[in-house]
Amino acid sequence: RRRAVLLSSSPVVLLSVVCCRMMRPFNLNLFAVTALLGTLCVSGVSTSASASEELWLTDNFFTVSDSTISVTEKDGNFNVTIPPPLATYPYTVITSINDGLVQGCACQAPASSCSSSKASVPFTCTFTPSKRSRAGKGTSLHTTFSCVLTDAKALTQPLVTFKFPASSSGVTGLGIQFSPSPSSPPSSSLLFPPSTPVPLFVGEQGVGRGLEPLTSFMSKNFHGAGGTQYSTYAPSPVYTSVDVVSGSASACYLVSTEYASYNSSSFSVYSPSIAGGYVSSHDYYGVLETLTGDVTGRFGGVPTWVGKGAVVGMQGGSDVVKAKLSKLEAAGVPVAGLWLQDWAGKRVDSFGSRVLWNWELDTNFYPDWPSMLSEWSSRGVNVLAYINPCVSTRVGEFKPHARRDMFLEARDRGFLIRDAEGEPYVQSSASDEFQFGTVDLTMPDAREWYQAVVIECNLLCKCKRANKLYPPLTEYNGTLVCGMGGEGVGVKGYMADFGEYLPYDVTLSTGLSGATAHNDWPRRWSSLNSDALEAANAKDVLYFSRSGGLRSPEAGSHGGMFWVGDQNTAWDAHDGLESVLTAYLTAGSSGFTLTHSDVGGYTSLDIEKDGERHTLGRTEELVLRWMELSAVADCMFRSHEGNQADKQLQVWDSERLTNAFGFWATFHSLLWPLKERLIGEAKNKGYPLVRGMWYDHGADKFGMNGQFMLGTQLLMKPVFAPGVAKTELWLPRGSWVDVWTCEAVRVKEEGGRNHTVDSPVGRPAMFWDWDRKDSKGFAKKVWKGLGMLDGEGKVEACAERLKWRLPKVFGGKGEL
């Protein structure tokens, strides 16, 4: 319990408030105090009858440091240096509270008033409360705040901190995170430890991310490429918490975009101002509905064709792709789409073979692109491509037959970001030979050029506007075809990659600083894509991104979804398969409701330097277990050839892999009716597909990792290690039916209990929640699709064929 300190002998009225276990609103008559103290749950305050009375809040909710920060970039890896602060102002003095307007100062020492000396820094905060009603489910409260230093001339670089009340149960979220807990293994909890700073800075995910000695090796030899425990493409300054006693929930967030960090219920930002808010509700769903409705926004859904099978990552040109597709189709794999990331061609340097970032079709690589797209589309196989907001140099060297050199075109039109001298800012990726410029997303003309030429024309093959407004700067005498200036059947999706490379020392058309624009760049990139699809009325086209921030879901409301970055081809919880589920669960708590991953992982390597060698590569068992998780949890079941496609196992490389890929693609399509319903909930209410056990099965499970619910119907505990034949999972109280054996498990214990099942490869631990009526319908569709039911909807056929036990849940009669 805490008390405000009375700083005057004047007569006072004491408003005594019990320090709350969780952040809850209080029903106080004094509006201004309610807005500041009630909603923010400061435990108590003394206020004077005199208007000039001063209050000192021992909670010290607003503090300041005079600090500096240095940010440098190389190959997309950012080196952030933060020296000790020059001065700190850790004490808060309130001088007035008037109708939600709070004035005061941050002081270097405890004080009773704000002095005019350098010992204090004055500030003003505005608090605005609101309510959001949920049909038949109570009310969520939402209070926003905005604080600004009114005189920061004495500070070299202000670092302001806003402190929310501490949660007794811990917090989770903060965007797409992979290892919140420093425990061993790091995936054992989704909760962030107290007194541990978490940087909220968009950047490369890293290779290793704390797994040693790999992380240190990569960082030492490749410009910090190993990353850290908290490095991520999509950090978001929002966290959630649950009261384990009452089940009520809350969320706290920051809308400022400068370099920020989280630490012990506080957000700090390198800026003279800070803004954000607080949401509270009687349950976790209420918090997510309000948070996504008012703050982060929501994704708009997924085209139905995604549910018809696998989206297969391929490359290599027309002949190679056709051969791979034929092999999969001959094996009965349901293919919903082909993701051809090399559609624009390739370039080769010392790092290896890379996609050429010149966003038009390479007609040498795919000479029959228009007919391929048309023919595949007629039989339900959709084509997806790849773009990013950067344009490669040296296009003429690697692609002399190009219609457009987009780097030169963007440069000459003034559409690229610039350096301090006003010249196009040229960066490198992976090697100094691979250089590129970045389109200035703050410039309306640059956005329109990219949308018209790249997305509308070269991807969607609607080229009249682009050809009229933005003709190539050099004459082109070749034939205009779909993908390169011509009309036709366009792609149905694409990866909208990158967004995390914006340098700090950049010059933008609007005058916005790189420090302010960097974390917001992914939102601008997603918005460009979403706006282009909306303008083209491309309702059945999707794009998937990896970089993001607080308002990325809103920016991606037309066609957007996420994948959780470039995992290593490994099992571990730092950067491998096990980290994927952690990413899904933290993402869902941050507004990223639609997620998926690369089946099999992305990053493999075989590197030796100074006598130290590190290898990463796919194994058959790893790929099989990755399929299991993705088929259940992902909104899109998609494979990737990886960064070393010729050296890594692919889904067509063995009969076992191909058959399993076909099975899990079918399983994904059988689950699609359930996933489609959940995607609707994501669109309309902000609920994620992948949900933690605490959503519906006990607030005491808040932060639990390792298993999840698909919606409210299907429980899964994936396998994250080789050689596993049995799995122990936690089953909540109620009736649960094993997906594979149809066996019923009745859990009578109030707190649930652990249960062990066989989980060989191909049969991960999964249970239907049989207390939910709709689970039975979804289960029947899956069982029927897998051939586990006879024509009368009974299970005798599968029991006889596979010698499975007749489930007790059916009363011994085998009837649904």
Rosetta blueprint (number, residue, H / E / L):
1 R L
2 R L
3 R L
4 A L
5 V E
6 L E
7 L L
8 S L
9 S L
10 S L
11 P L
12 V E
13 V E
14 L E
15 L E
16 S E
17 V L
18 V L
19 C L
20 C L
21 R L
22 M L
23 M L
24 R L
25 P L
26 F L
27 N L
28 L L
29 N L
30 L L
31 F H
32 A H
33 V H
34 T H
35 A H
36 L H
37 L H
38 G H
39 T H
40 L H
41 C L
42 V L
43 S L
44 G E
45 V E
46 S E
47 T E
48 S E
49 A L
50 S L
51 A L
52 S L
53 E L
54 E L
55 L E
56 W E
57 L L
58 T L
59 D L
60 N L
61 F L
62 F E
63 T E
64 V E
65 S E
66 D E
67 S L
68 T L
69 I L
70 S E
71 V E
72 T E
73 E E
74 K E
75 D L
76 G L
77 N E
78 F E
79 N E
80 V E
81 T E
82 I L
83 P L
84 P L
85 P L
86 L L
87 A E
88 T E
89 Y E
90 P L
91 Y E
92 T E
93 V E
94 I E
95 T E
96 S E
97 I E
98 N E
99 D L
100 G L
101 L E
102 V E
103 Q E
104 G E
105 C E
106 A E
107 C E
108 Q L
109 A L
110 P L
111 A L
112 S L
113 S L
114 C L
115 S L
116 S L
117 S L
118 K L
119 A L
120 S E
121 V E
122 P E
123 F E
124 T E
125 C E
126 T E
127 F E
128 T E
129 P E
130 S E
131 K E
132 R E
133 S E
134 R L
135 A L
136 G L
137 K L
138 G L
139 T E
140 S E
141 L E
142 H E
143 T E
144 T E
145 F E
146 S E
147 C E
148 V E
149 L E
150 T L
151 D L
152 A L
153 K L
154 A L
155 L L
156 T L
157 Q L
158 P E
159 L E
160 V E
161 T E
162 F E
163 K E
164 F L
165 P L
166 A L
167 S L
168 S L
169 S L
170 G L
171 V L
172 T E
173 G E
174 L E
175 G E
176 I L
177 Q L
178 F L
179 S L
180 P L
181 S L
182 P L
183 S L
184 S L
185 P L
186 P H
187 S H
188 S H
189 S E
190 L L
191 L L
192 F L
193 P L
194 P L
195 S L
196 T L
197 P L
198 V E
199 P E
200 L E
201 F L
202 V E
203 G L
204 E L
205 Q L
206 G L
207 V L
208 G L
209 R L
210 G L
211 L L
212 E L
213 P L
214 L H
215 T H
216 S H
217 F H
218 M H
219 S H
220 K H
221 N H
222 F L
223 H L
224 G L
225 A L
226 G L
227 G L
228 T L
229 Q L
230 Y L
231 S L
232 T E
233 Y L
234 A L
235 P E
236 S E
237 P E
238 V E
239 Y E
240 T E
241 S E
242 V E
243 D L
244 V L
245 V L
246 S L
247 G L
248 S L
249 A E
250 S E
251 A E
252 C E
253 Y E
254 L E
255 V L
256 S L
257 T L
258 E L
259 Y L
260 A E
261 S E
262 Y E
263 N E
264 S L
265 S L
266 S E
267 F E
268 S E
269 V E
270 Y L
271 S L
272 P L
273 S E
274 I E
275 A E
276 G E
277 G E
278 Y E
279 V E
280 S E
281 S E
282 H L
283 D L
284 Y H
285 Y H
286 G H
287 V H
288 L H
289 E H
290 T H
291 L H
292 T H
293 G H
294 D H
295 V H
296 T H
297 G L
298 R L
299 F L
300 G L
301 G L
302 V L
303 P L
304 T H
305 W H
306 V H
307 G H
308 K H
309 G L
310 A E
311 V E
312 V E
313 G E
314 M E
315 Q L
316 G L
317 G L
318 S H
319 D H
320 V H
321 V H
322 K H
323 A H
324 K H
325 L H
326 S H
327 K H
328 L H
329 E H
330 A H
331 A L
332 G L
333 V L
334 P L
335 V E
336 A E
337 G E
338 L E
339 W E
340 L E
341 Q L
342 D L
343 W L
344 A L
345 G L
346 K E
347 R E
348 V E
349 D E
350 S L
351 F L
352 G E
353 S E
354 R E
355 V E
356 L L
357 W L
358 N L
359 W L
360 E L
361 L L
362 D L
363 T L
364 N L
365 F L
366 Y L
367 P L
368 D L
369 W H
370 P H
371 S H
372 M H
373 L H
374 S H
375 E H
376 W H
377 S H
378 S H
379 R L
380 G L
381 V L
382 N E
383 V E
384 L E
385 A E
386 Y E
387 I E
388 N L
389 P L
390 C E
391 V E
392 S E
393 T L
394 R L
395 V H
396 G H
397 E H
398 F H
399 K L
400 P L
401 H L
402 A L
403 R L
404 R L
405 D L
406 M H
407 F H
408 L H
409 E H
410 A H
411 R H
412 D H
413 R L
414 G L
415 F L
416 L E
417 I L
418 R E
419 D L
420 A L
421 E L
422 G L
423 E L
424 P E
425 Y L
426 V L
427 Q E
428 S E
429 S L
430 A L
431 S L
432 D L
433 E L
434 F L
435 Q E
436 F E
437 G E
438 T E
439 V E
440 D L
441 L L
442 T L
443 M L
444 P H
445 D H
446 A H
447 R H
448 E H
449 W H
450 Y H
451 Q H
452 A H
453 V H
454 V H
455 I H
456 E H
457 C H
458 N H
459 L H
460 L L
461 C L
462 K L
463 C L
464 K H
465 R H
466 A H
467 N H
468 K H
469 L H
470 Y L
471 P L
472 P L
473 L L
474 T L
475 E L
476 Y L
477 N L
478 G L
479 T L
480 L L
481 V E
482 C E
483 G L
484 M E
485 G E
486 G E
487 E L
488 G L
489 V L
490 G L
491 V L
492 K L
493 G E
494 Y E
495 M E
496 A E
497 D L
498 F L
499 G L
500 E L
501 Y L
502 L L
503 P L
504 Y L
505 D L
506 V L
507 T E
508 L L
509 S L
510 T L
511 G L
512 L L
513 S E
514 G H
515 A H
516 T H
517 A H
518 H L
519 N L
520 D L
521 W H
522 P H
523 R H
524 R H
525 W H
526 S H
527 S H
528 L H
529 N H
530 S H
531 D H
532 A H
533 L H
534 E H
535 A H
536 A L
537 N L
538 A L
539 K L
540 D L
541 V L
542 L E
543 Y E
544 F E
545 S E
546 R L
547 S L
548 G L
549 G L
550 L L
551 R L
552 S H
553 P H
554 E H
555 A H
556 G L
557 S L
558 H L
559 G L
560 G E
561 M E
562 F E
563 W E
564 V L
565 G L
566 D L
567 Q L
568 N E
569 T L
570 A L
571 W L
572 D L
573 A L
574 H L
575 D L
576 G L
577 L H
578 E H
579 S H
580 V H
581 L H
582 T H
583 A H
584 Y H
585 L H
586 T H
587 A H
588 G H
589 S L
590 S L
591 G L
592 F L
593 T L
594 L L
595 T E
596 H E
597 S L
598 D E
599 V E
600 G L
601 G L
602 Y L
603 T E
604 S L
605 L E
606 D E
607 I E
608 E E
609 K E
610 D L
611 G L
612 E E
613 R E
614 H E
615 T E
616 L E
617 G L
618 R L
619 T L
620 E H
621 E H
622 L H
623 V H
624 L H
625 R H
626 W H
627 M H
628 E H
629 L H
630 S H
631 A H
632 V H
633 A H
634 D L
635 C L
636 M L
637 F L
638 R E
639 S E
640 H L
641 E L
642 G L
643 N L
644 Q L
645 A L
646 D L
647 K L
648 Q L
649 L L
650 Q L
651 V L
652 W L
653 D L
654 S L
655 E H
656 R H
657 L H
658 T H
659 N H
660 A H
661 F H
662 G H
663 F H
664 W H
665 A H
666 T H
667 F H
668 H H
669 S H
670 L H
671 L H
672 W H
673 P H
674 L H
675 K H
676 E H
677 R H
678 L H
679 I H
680 G H
681 E H
682 A H
683 K H
684 N H
685 K H
686 G L
687 Y L
688 P L
689 L L
690 V E
691 R E
692 G L
693 M H
694 W H
695 Y H
696 D L
697 H L
698 G L
699 A H
700 D H
701 K H
702 F L
703 G L
704 M E
705 N L
706 G L
707 Q L
708 F E
709 M E
710 L E
711 G L
712 T L
713 Q L
714 L E
715 L E
716 M E
717 K E
718 P L
719 V L
720 F L
721 A L
722 P L
723 G L
724 V L
725 A L
726 K E
727 T E
728 E E
729 L E
730 W E
731 L E
732 P L
733 R L
734 G E
735 S E
736 W E
737 V E
738 D E
739 V L
740 W L
741 T L
742 C L
743 E L
744 A E
745 V E
746 R E
747 V E
748 K L
749 E L
750 E L
751 G L
752 G L
753 R E
754 N E
755 H E
756 T E
757 V E
758 D E
759 S L
760 P L
761 V L
762 G L
763 R L
764 P L
765 A E
766 M E
767 F E
768 W E
769 D E
770 W L
771 D L
772 R L
773 K H
774 D H
775 S H
776 K H
777 G H
778 F H
779 A H
780 K H
781 K H
782 V H
783 W H
784 K H
785 G H
786 L L
787 G L
788 M L
789 L L
790 D L
791 G L
792 E L
793 G L
794 K E
795 V L
796 E H
797 A H
798 C H
799 A H
800 E H
801 R H
802 L H
803 K L
804 W L
805 R L
806 L L
807 P L
808 K H
809 V H
810 F H
811 G L
812 G L
813 K L
814 G L
815 E E
816 L L
